[in-house]
Amino acid sequence: MQEQQQRLQQRLNPQYVALGRLLEMSVAELEEEIRSRLNDNPALEVVSPSSGDEHAQENDFHETSEQLQQADYASEDDMPISSRPYSHRADGYEDFDPTSIAADDGVSLYEAVMSRLESEYEMSDTDRRIAAYIIGNFDESGYLTRSLSSIADDIAIAEGFEPRPEEMNRVFSLIRTLDPPGLGAVDLRDALLLQLDAKKASVTQRTAREIVANYFDLLSKKHYSRLVAQLEISEKNLSEALDLIKSLNPKPASALSIGASTDRVRHVNPDISLEYDNDTGTFTISLLGNIPELGIEESFTELAPIEKPSANAAVRQRQRQALAFKRRKYDDASAFIGLLRMRAETMMKIVKTIVDIQRTFFITGEKADIRPMILRDISERTGLDLSVISRATADKYILTTHGVYPLKLFFNERPDAESDVSSHEIIKAIQTIIDAEDKHSPMSDQAIADALVTRGYDIARRTVAKYRERLGLPVARLRRNL
């Protein structure tokens, strides 16, 4: 018995998937992908730079910031603002020399600590191997992240011997005597105690140590009046002890001269360049990266069937295989060239729309000038799918006259549906209010919300709390100074 069924199936277009993968790539990843394709596909070649430059000169164009809106309207009559020129290379890319990339010529945290240990103490080969495993489990702040027993198990499995607990503790104790104090701490409280123990003995040092050792919970919650009562000291003595504690380093490893493997400044390769000419009111957008113009190698363009097949069957088979190989490589090369063009066009379309919406920021460089903008705003103007926009802007950076910014910075919600104020503007206002508050009597979230109303921002208390947390600022009680 035969039965007919109607079924709806959704399948992803392979080209759409491939484009999404290219959009996700950074400049460095895209350059590496192109190098890999050139090595793997003989049908793909780099077109001579001269022809690419000539092509670019023929297709350069210019618009002002206002002209960025032109593509969103059917005619000039529909456009609310008149325009002037943008410029970019025809393929969308411009060469970029990443001079901001810093060479990692420092040593690692492991090397720095191990070197200090070996220079200060004579150790047996066993002690040295134990130390290597302990130090290898330090996090970037210099804290030991695992128990000594777990590390001992690692040594037993990897090195073939099981260190005794007293051996582990002895080596660990040596490491914890190294400078800067705090290395090898198991938590913040332990790190502060190690640093206080290294200080010269005094009344203030002893008071600070007792607070950290026995009243750390009261300290973290800033219950200063209870500390005064518990320790039976004056507020002046407490203030001096707190000043000493505040001078300690919560990340001991940051005091070491170490390289990029730890807590160094992160350098990024911008994906887009944006320049603004104050005199002409002109923006210039370029996709950065050493992206060559690609073409099809001439011998792969001849794909006609073989006119005179060989009489030999084996030779005919090889001829058919060779033709099939050329067609496959030709198709792959053509598809990749098309995807690169689509990537450049998509990136330019998205970036132009972002600059259109956020043009005031790109002129002033003030974060308060960033307007509310979500993925849907870009989608409505460009016709692109939300997932495409999300992939194209993820981990991408734009180089401007004011600095380098992640594209995700410009996506921010409205505090409420009726407002045209961006979250960046509200956050800056909250920061200003908190910076100016009386630190002996910090403002509650409701008080901050009331202060925002006087500045023209009608924001709910819970929204203030959300933005305050985004700034990394604690509640009022924890911001209070003695």
Helices and strands as residue ranges (DSSP letters): H 14-24, H 27-40, E 44-46, H 49-59, G 66-72, G 76-78, E 86-87, E 93-94, H 109-120, H 125-136, H 148-159, H 165-175, H 188-197, H 203-214, H 216-220, H 224-231, H 235-246, G 252-255, E 272-277, E 282-288, E 294-296, G 298-300, H 313-357, H 359-364, G 367-369, H 375-382, H 386-393, E 397-400, E 403-406, G 407-410, H 423-436, H 445-454, H 461-470, H 476-479
